[in-house]
Amino acid sequence: MSPQLSIIIPVYNEEDVLPKLFQRLYPALDALGRPYEILFVNDGSRDRSAALMRAQFERRPDVTRVVLFAGNFGQHRAILAGFAHARGRYIITLDADLQNPPEDIGRIVAQMDAGHDYVGTIRRRRQDAIWRRWASRLMNLLRERTTRVRITDQGCMFRGYARVVVDAVNQCSEYNTFVPALAYTFAMDPVEILVGHEERAGGRSKYSMLRLLRLNFDLMTGFSSVPVQLFSVFGICVSLLSGVLFVLLMVRRLFLGAEVQGVFTLFALAFMFIGTALFGIGLVGEYVGRIYDEVRHRPRYIVGAVLEHTPGEPAGDTAPEAAAGQGAAPPSGPPTTLASTGSPEQLPLPAIMYCASQPERGS
């Protein structure tokens, strides 16, 4: 029987949090009384996260699946890989840090039962640092002014998506994207609800100020051309004002003669315009960089292995096969099961693995 719920959890160096997550997540989902699957996506963790997820898979193989990346590709690409492998009717994304309580999953499910195809969340009484809260508000304001995406709390990845929305996202092939905003563009009946927010259960945040800035650049430039259009309008206004200023200076020279006053003012204006020009070059470069990423046609992620249990097949280990990932569904047919040795800490190989041969980007 296909699961009704698919819970996608990207994981990167979360060995301190995963045991606590397992203790809270599975009972919360069992209490819903619905068929579900939990899809962990290991984003190239360098600690014992992969071993912990393998051990949990062996404890609950009926509802646990693990996608192992061959490197670190980022949180949003991990979510895209989860979308490609999810089988549920409702797909819910959740961070592994337990800042969003798993017990609130039922509230998202209730909204989706009511017919909403996209359920966003707003964190109640955020437990983040002050600078992160203020930066989030500023970026929300900029995004609302430059795009058609209306997301109150864009930093919260605890969201619910209907199957039709996820299928639409799976057909997209952009190299850099912001998953909640991309999914929002395909939603017909979105809604937002308040959810709890707790302090991190362990470890530390993987998002530095620089990474947050890059993420918001992806959001603004990936969903709108308004920034570069505004800069073009600004350039036109500066050109017109420069023409007016030139005429005024010529008139003054004709009637008052040569003047040397105001040299430092002209220097200040020159530096301002130089800075503005450099900002414009950087803005255009951001768009050009996105084009460059797209035309290279590189895979968004590479799946090294998938741990999952197929009904009717005995659990066992298989030989690893690397898979270049673009987000296509896994191939049909039972995989070949082979024997292997090694502890989970040494060799987190899958119980059932396939080689996901997928089309090149843009095909």
C-alpha positions as CSV (number, residue, x, y, z in Angstrom):
1,M,0.0,0.0,0.0
2,S,1.4,3.4,-1.0
3,P,1.9,5.8,1.9
4,Q,-0.3,8.8,2.3
5,L,2.3,10.9,4.0
6,S,5.9,11.4,2.9
7,I,8.1,13.3,5.4
8,I,11.3,14.6,3.8
9,I,14.2,15.5,6.2
10,P,17.5,16.8,4.8
11,V,20.4,15.9,7.1
12,Y,23.9,17.4,7.3
13,N,26.1,16.7,10.3
14,E,23.3,16.2,12.7
15,E,24.6,13.3,14.8
16,D,23.8,15.1,18.1
17,V,20.1,15.7,17.1
18,L,19.1,12.5,15.2
19,P,18.5,10.3,18.3
20,K,16.2,12.9,19.8
21,L,14.5,13.3,16.4
22,F,13.8,9.6,16.1
23,Q,12.3,9.5,19.6
24,R,9.8,12.2,18.8
25,L,9.1,11.8,15.1
26,Y,8.0,8.2,14.8
27,P,5.5,8.4,17.8
28,A,4.1,11.6,16.4
29,L,3.5,10.0,13.0
30,D,2.2,6.7,14.5
31,A,-0.4,8.7,16.4
32,L,-1.9,10.0,13.2
33,G,-3.0,6.5,12.2
34,R,-2.1,7.0,8.5
35,P,0.3,5.1,6.3
36,Y,3.5,7.1,6.1
37,E,7.1,7.0,5.0
38,I,10.1,9.0,6.3
39,L,12.6,9.9,3.7
40,F,16.0,11.1,5.1
41,V,18.4,12.7,2.6
42,N,22.0,12.7,3.8
43,D,23.6,15.7,2.3
44,G,27.2,14.5,2.5
45,S,27.5,14.5,6.3
46,R,31.0,14.0,7.6
47,D,30.0,12.8,11.1
48,R,28.0,9.7,12.1
49,S,24.7,10.9,10.7
50,A,24.7,8.3,7.9
51,A,25.4,5.5,10.3
52,L,22.6,6.6,12.6
53,M,20.2,6.8,9.8
54,R,21.2,3.3,8.6
55,A,20.6,2.0,12.1
56,Q,17.2,3.6,12.2
57,F,16.4,2.2,8.8
58,E,17.2,-1.3,10.2
59,R,14.9,-0.7,13.1
60,R,11.9,0.6,11.1
61,P,12.5,-0.5,7.5
62,D,8.8,-0.5,6.7
63,V,8.5,3.3,7.0
64,T,12.1,4.5,6.7
65,R,14.0,5.3,3.5
66,V,17.4,7.0,3.2
67,V,18.9,8.7,0.2
68,L,22.7,9.1,0.5
69,F,24.3,11.9,-1.5
70,A,27.8,11.4,-2.9
71,G,28.7,14.8,-1.6
72,N,27.4,18.0,-0.1
73,F,24.9,19.7,-2.5
74,G,22.9,21.9,-0.2
75,Q,19.6,21.8,1.7
76,H,17.3,22.7,-1.2
77,R,18.8,20.1,-3.6
78,A,18.4,17.6,-0.8
79,I,14.7,18.5,-0.7
80,L,14.4,18.2,-4.5
81,A,15.9,14.7,-4.2
82,G,13.3,13.9,-1.6
83,F,10.6,15.1,-3.9
84,A,11.9,12.8,-6.7
85,H,11.8,9.8,-4.4
86,A,8.6,10.6,-2.3
87,R,5.6,8.3,-2.9
88,G,3.0,9.9,-0.7
89,R,-0.1,11.9,-1.5
90,Y,1.0,14.6,1.0
91,I,4.7,15.6,1.1
92,I,5.9,17.4,4.2
93,T,9.4,18.9,4.6
94,L,11.0,19.1,8.1
95,D,14.4,20.2,9.3
96,A,16.4,17.7,11.4
97,D,17.3,20.2,14.1
98,L,13.9,19.8,16.0
99,Q,13.3,23.6,16.0
100,N,10.0,22.7,14.5
101,P,8.2,20.2,16.7
102,P,7.2,17.0,14.8
103,E,4.0,17.0,16.8
104,D,2.7,19.8,14.6
105,I,2.7,17.6,11.5
106,G,-0.9,16.7,12.2
107,R,-1.9,20.4,11.9
108,I,-0.4,20.6,8.4
109,V,-2.1,17.3,7.4
110,A,-5.5,18.8,8.7
111,Q,-5.1,21.8,6.3
112,M,-4.3,19.5,3.4
113,D,-7.3,17.4,4.2
114,A,-9.3,20.6,4.0
115,G,-8.2,20.9,0.3
116,H,-5.2,23.2,0.5
117,D,-2.4,22.2,-1.9
118,Y,0.3,24.2,-0.2
119,V,0.6,24.7,3.5
120,G,3.2,27.3,4.7
121,T,4.1,27.9,8.3
122,I,4.9,30.9,10.4
123,R,7.1,30.3,13.5
124,R,5.6,31.4,16.7
125,R,8.0,33.1,19.1
126,R,11.2,32.3,17.1
127,Q,14.1,31.1,19.2
128,D,16.8,32.4,16.8
129,A,19.4,35.1,17.3
130,I,18.2,38.7,17.0
131,W,20.2,39.3,13.8
132,R,18.7,36.3,12.1
133,R,15.2,37.5,12.9
134,W,15.8,41.1,11.7
135,A,17.6,39.8,8.5
136,S,14.7,37.5,7.8
137,R,12.2,40.4,8.1
138,L,14.3,42.5,5.8
139,M,14.6,39.8,3.2
140,N,10.9,39.1,3.4
141,L,10.2,42.7,2.7
142,L,12.6,42.8,-0.3
143,R,11.1,39.6,-1.7
144,E,7.5,40.8,-1.4
145,R,8.5,44.0,-3.3
146,T,10.4,42.2,-6.1
147,T,8.5,38.9,-6.7
148,R,4.9,37.6,-6.7
149,V,5.7,35.0,-4.0
150,R,3.8,35.7,-0.8
151,I,5.5,33.8,2.0
152,T,5.3,35.3,5.4
153,D,8.2,33.3,6.9
154,Q,10.5,32.2,4.1
155,G,13.1,30.8,6.5
156,C,10.9,28.1,7.8
157,M,11.2,24.8,5.8
158,F,8.4,23.1,7.7
159,R,5.8,23.0,5.0
160,G,3.3,20.7,3.3
161,Y,2.8,20.1,-0.4
162,A,0.2,18.2,-2.4
163,R,1.3,15.6,-4.8
164,V,0.2,17.8,-7.8
165,V,2.5,20.6,-6.6
166,V,5.5,18.2,-6.1
167,D,5.0,16.7,-9.5
168,A,5.1,20.2,-11.1
169,V,8.3,21.0,-9.1
170,N,9.9,17.7,-10.3
171,Q,9.4,18.8,-13.9
172,C,11.5,22.0,-13.3
173,S,15.2,21.8,-14.0
174,E,16.8,25.0,-12.7
175,Y,20.1,24.5,-11.1
176,N,19.7,27.0,-8.3
177,T,16.3,27.5,-6.8
178,F,14.3,28.2,-3.6
179,V,12.0,25.3,-3.1
180,P,9.2,26.9,-1.0
181,A,8.9,29.8,-3.5
182,L,9.1,27.5,-6.5
183,A,6.3,25.3,-5.1
184,Y,4.2,28.4,-4.2
185,T,4.2,29.4,-7.9
186,F,2.3,26.1,-8.7
187,A,-0.1,26.2,-5.8
188,M,-3.8,26.9,-6.5
189,D,-5.0,27.1,-2.9
190,P,-2.1,28.0,-0.5
191,V,-2.6,28.7,3.2
192,E,-0.3,29.6,6.1
193,I,-0.6,28.4,9.8
194,L,1.2,29.2,13.0
195,V,3.5,26.5,14.3
196,G,5.8,26.1,17.4
197,H,9.4,26.9,17.4
198,E,12.0,25.6,19.8
199,E,15.7,26.1,20.4
200,R,18.0,23.8,18.5
201,A,18.2,20.3,20.1
202,G,21.9,20.1,19.5
203,G,24.7,21.0,17.1
204,R,24.8,24.4,15.4
205,S,23.1,26.1,12.4
206,K,24.7,25.4,9.1
207,Y,23.6,28.8,7.7
208,S,26.1,31.6,8.1
209,M,25.3,35.2,7.2
210,L,27.0,34.7,3.8
211,R,25.0,31.6,3.0
212,L,21.8,33.3,4.0
213,L,22.7,36.2,1.7
214,R,23.4,33.9,-1.2
215,L,20.1,32.1,-0.6
216,N,18.2,35.3,-0.7
217,F,20.0,36.3,-3.9
218,D,18.8,33.1,-5.4
219,L,15.3,33.8,-4.2
220,M,15.1,37.4,-5.7
221,T,17.0,36.8,-9.0
222,G,15.4,33.3,-9.5
223,F,11.8,34.5,-9.4
224,S,11.9,38.1,-10.7
225,S,13.7,40.4,-13.1
226,V,12.5,43.4,-11.1
227,P,15.9,44.1,-9.4
228,V,17.7,44.6,-12.8
229,Q,14.7,46.5,-14.1
230,L,14.8,48.9,-11.2
231,F,18.5,49.4,-11.7
232,S,17.8,50.3,-15.4
233,V,15.2,52.8,-14.3
234,F,17.7,54.3,-11.8
235,G,20.3,54.5,-14.6
236,I,17.9,56.4,-16.8
237,C,17.0,58.9,-14.0
238,V,20.7,59.5,-13.3
239,S,21.4,60.1,-17.0
240,L,18.6,62.6,-17.2
241,L,19.7,64.4,-14.1
242,S,23.3,64.5,-15.4
243,G,22.0,66.2,-18.6
244,V,20.2,68.8,-16.5
245,L,23.2,69.4,-14.4
246,F,25.4,69.8,-17.4
247,V,23.1,72.5,-18.8
248,L,23.0,74.3,-15.5
249,L,26.8,74.3,-15.3
250,M,27.1,75.6,-18.8
251,V,24.7,78.4,-18.1
252,R,26.6,79.4,-14.9
253,R,29.9,79.4,-16.8
254,L,28.5,81.7,-19.4
255,F,27.1,84.2,-16.9
256,L,29.4,83.9,-13.9
257,G,32.6,82.7,-15.4
258,A,34.9,79.8,-14.4
259,E,34.4,78.5,-10.8
260,V,36.5,76.2,-8.6
261,Q,34.1,75.8,-5.7
262,G,32.3,72.5,-5.2
263,V,35.2,70.3,-6.3
264,F,34.8,68.0,-3.3
265,T,31.1,67.8,-3.9
266,L,31.8,66.6,-7.4
267,F,34.2,64.1,-6.0
268,A,31.5,62.8,-3.6
269,L,29.0,62.5,-6.5
270,A,31.6,60.8,-8.7
271,F,32.3,58.2,-6.0
272,M,28.6,57.6,-5.4
273,F,28.1,57.0,-9.1
274,I,31.1,54.7,-9.3
275,G,29.8,52.7,-6.3
276,T,26.3,52.5,-8.0
277,A,27.9,51.3,-11.2
278,L,29.8,48.6,-9.4
279,F,26.6,47.5,-7.7
280,G,24.9,47.4,-11.0
281,I,27.7,45.3,-12.5
282,G,27.3,42.9,-9.6
283,L,23.6,42.6,-10.0
284,V,23.9,41.9,-13.7
285,G,26.6,39.4,-12.9
286,E,24.2,37.6,-10.6
287,Y,21.8,37.0,-13.4
288,V,24.6,36.1,-15.8
289,G,26.0,33.6,-13.2
290,R,22.6,31.9,-13.0
291,I,22.5,31.6,-16.8
292,Y,26.1,30.1,-16.7
293,D,25.0,27.5,-14.1
294,E,22.0,26.5,-16.3
295,V,23.9,26.2,-19.6
296,R,26.6,23.9,-18.1
297,H,23.9,21.2,-17.7
298,R,25.6,19.7,-14.6
299,P,23.5,17.4,-12.3
300,R,22.0,19.2,-9.3
301,Y,23.0,16.3,-7.1
302,I,24.5,12.8,-7.3
303,V,22.8,10.0,-5.4
304,G,25.4,7.5,-4.1
305,A,22.9,5.0,-2.6
306,V,19.3,4.6,-1.5
307,L,18.3,2.5,1.6
308,E,14.8,1.2,1.2
309,H,12.8,-2.0,1.8
310,T,10.8,-3.5,-1.0
311,P,7.9,-5.7,0.1
312,G,8.6,-9.3,-0.6
313,E,12.3,-8.8,-0.9
314,P,14.7,-10.0,1.9
315,A,16.7,-7.2,3.6
316,G,20.3,-7.2,2.6
317,D,23.2,-5.1,1.4
318,T,24.1,-4.2,-2.2
319,A,27.1,-3.0,-3.9
320,P,27.2,0.8,-4.3
321,E,26.4,2.4,-7.6
322,A,26.8,6.2,-8.1
323,A,23.9,7.9,-9.7
324,A,23.9,11.3,-11.3
325,G,20.8,13.1,-10.0
326,Q,18.4,15.4,-11.7
327,G,15.3,14.4,-9.8
328,A,13.8,11.6,-11.9
329,A,12.0,8.7,-10.3
330,P,13.9,5.5,-9.5
331,P,13.8,2.8,-12.2
332,S,11.3,0.0,-11.8
333,G,12.2,-3.5,-11.2
334,P,13.7,-5.3,-8.2
335,P,17.3,-4.6,-7.4
336,T,20.0,-7.2,-7.2
337,T,20.9,-8.1,-3.7
338,L,24.5,-8.9,-2.8
339,A,26.3,-9.6,0.5
340,S,28.7,-7.1,2.0
341,T,30.5,-6.6,5.3
342,G,31.3,-3.6,7.5
343,S,29.8,-1.9,10.4
344,P,27.4,1.1,9.9
345,E,30.0,3.4,11.2
346,Q,32.5,2.2,8.6
347,L,30.3,1.5,5.6
348,P,26.8,2.8,5.6
349,L,25.7,0.8,2.5
350,P,22.0,0.4,1.6
351,A,19.8,-2.6,2.2
352,I,18.4,-2.2,-1.3
353,M,20.0,0.1,-3.8
354,Y,19.5,0.9,-7.4
355,C,21.4,2.9,-10.0
356,A,19.2,5.8,-11.0
357,S,20.0,6.4,-14.6
358,Q,18.4,9.8,-15.3
359,P,18.2,12.1,-18.3
360,E,20.6,15.0,-18.8
361,R,19.3,18.4,-17.7
362,G,17.4,20.2,-20.3
363,S,16.4,17.1,-22.3
